[in-house]
Amino acid sequence: MKRVATLLSVLVASLAATALAQPLPAVGYVDSQYLLSIHPSYARIAELRQQANTEMGQVAATVQDLQTRQQAGVALTPEEQERLQVSIQTLQALQSRYDAELQGLAEPAIAAVNAAIAQVAAQLSLGLVMDANVARESGLVVWASPANDITPLVEQVLRASF
C-alpha cells in the first residue's frame, strides 16, 4: 500500500512538473460590440431595433395601462378585457417577429467578426481570445494589458472583407 502511495505521488509530481514546463497560451481580447458596429449590416440592425422598440412600446403601454387599472381594483369592461388579451398576444407576436428578424440580420455580422477574430488569433498564435466587455462585466478579468487588445488588428481584417 505504501508503494502505491509513493508511486502515485511520483506520478502526480511528474505530471505537475510537465504541466508547469509547458508555456501558457497567449491571450488576447477584443471589443466585439465595436467590431459588430462597423459591419455594414449594423446600421440596418440599429434601425430595426429602434422600429421594434417604438412599435412594441406603443402596444406595451396599452397593456401596462390596462393591467395597472385591473390591479388597482378597477373592473375592466368586456371590451377592455378583450383589448388587453389582444394587446398581450400582439406584443408576444411582435417580440417573436422582431427577434427573428434581428437574429437574421445579426448572424452574418457575428460570423464575419468571429472569422476575423479567428484569423488574427491564428496569425498571432493566441490560445484564447476573450470579449473585453463580457470579461470585465463578469469579473472574470480584473486587469489586462492594452498590448493584448487585438481589436485594431481584427478591425483591419474585418474591413478588408467588406
Backbone hydrogen bonds, N-H to C=O, Kabsch-Sander energy under -0.5 kcal/mol:
donor,donor_aa,acceptor,acceptor_aa,energy
5,A,1,M,-2.0
6,T,2,K,-2.2
7,L,3,R,-2.5
8,L,4,V,-2.7
9,S,5,A,-2.2
10,V,6,T,-2.3
11,L,7,L,-2.3
12,V,8,L,-2.6
13,A,9,S,-2.4
14,S,10,V,-2.3
15,L,11,L,-2.5
16,A,12,V,-2.5
17,A,13,A,-2.2
18,T,14,S,-2.2
19,A,15,L,-2.5
20,L,16,A,-2.4
21,A,17,A,-1.5
22,Q,18,T,-0.8
22,Q,19,A,-0.6
26,A,125,S,-0.6
28,G,128,L,-2.7
29,Y,148,N,-2.3
30,V,130,M,-2.3
32,S,30,V,-1.0
35,L,31,D,-2.1
36,L,32,S,-2.5
37,S,33,Q,-1.9
38,I,34,Y,-0.9
38,I,35,L,-0.6
39,H,36,L,-1.3
42,Y,39,H,-2.0
43,A,40,P,-0.5
45,I,41,S,-2.1
46,A,42,Y,-2.8
47,E,43,A,-2.2
48,L,44,R,-2.7
49,R,45,I,-2.6
50,Q,46,A,-2.2
51,Q,47,E,-2.4
52,A,48,L,-2.7
53,N,49,R,-2.5
54,T,50,Q,-2.4
55,E,51,Q,-2.7
56,M,52,A,-3.0
57,G,53,N,-1.9
58,Q,54,T,-1.6
59,V,55,E,-1.5
60,A,56,M,-3.0
61,A,57,G,-1.9
62,T,58,Q,-1.3
63,V,59,V,-2.2
64,Q,60,A,-3.1
65,D,61,A,-2.4
66,L,62,T,-2.4
67,Q,63,V,-2.8
68,T,64,Q,-2.6
69,R,65,D,-2.1
70,Q,66,L,-2.2
71,Q,67,Q,-2.8
72,A,68,T,-1.5
73,G,70,Q,-1.3
74,V,69,R,-2.2
75,A,73,G,-0.5
81,Q,77,T,-2.7
82,E,78,P,-2.2
83,R,79,E,-2.5
84,L,80,E,-2.5
85,Q,81,Q,-2.3
86,V,82,E,-2.7
87,S,83,R,-2.4
88,I,84,L,-2.4
89,Q,85,Q,-2.3
90,T,86,V,-2.6
91,L,87,S,-2.6
92,Q,88,I,-2.3
93,A,89,Q,-2.4
94,L,90,T,-2.8
95,Q,91,L,-2.4
96,S,92,Q,-2.3
97,R,93,A,-2.6
98,Y,94,L,-3.0
99,D,95,Q,-2.5
100,A,96,S,-2.2
101,E,97,R,-2.4
102,L,98,Y,-3.0
103,Q,99,D,-2.5
104,G,100,A,-2.3
105,L,101,E,-2.0
106,A,102,L,-2.5
107,E,103,Q,-2.4
109,A,105,L,-0.7
110,I,106,A,-2.9
111,A,107,E,-2.6
112,A,108,P,-2.3
113,V,109,A,-2.4
114,N,110,I,-2.8
115,A,111,A,-2.3
116,A,112,A,-2.2
117,I,113,V,-2.5
118,A,114,N,-2.5
119,Q,115,A,-2.3
120,V,116,A,-2.4
121,A,117,I,-2.9
122,A,118,A,-2.3
123,Q,119,Q,-2.2
124,L,120,V,-2.2
125,S,122,A,-0.8
126,L,121,A,-2.9
127,G,26,A,-2.4
128,L,26,A,-1.3
130,M,28,G,-2.4
132,A,30,V,-3.3
132,A,130,M,-0.6
135,A,131,D,-2.6
136,R,132,A,-2.3
137,E,133,N,-2.8
138,S,134,V,-2.3
139,G,135,A,-0.8
139,G,136,R,-0.6
140,L,135,A,-1.0
141,V,135,A,-1.5
148,N,145,S,-2.2
149,D,146,P,-1.5
150,I,29,Y,-2.5
150,I,148,N,-0.8
151,T,29,Y,-0.5
154,V,150,I,-2.5
155,E,151,T,-2.8
156,Q,152,P,-1.9
157,V,153,L,-1.8
158,L,154,V,-2.9
159,R,155,E,-3.1
160,A,156,Q,-1.8
161,S,157,V,-0.7
161,S,158,L,-1.0
162,F,159,R,-1.1
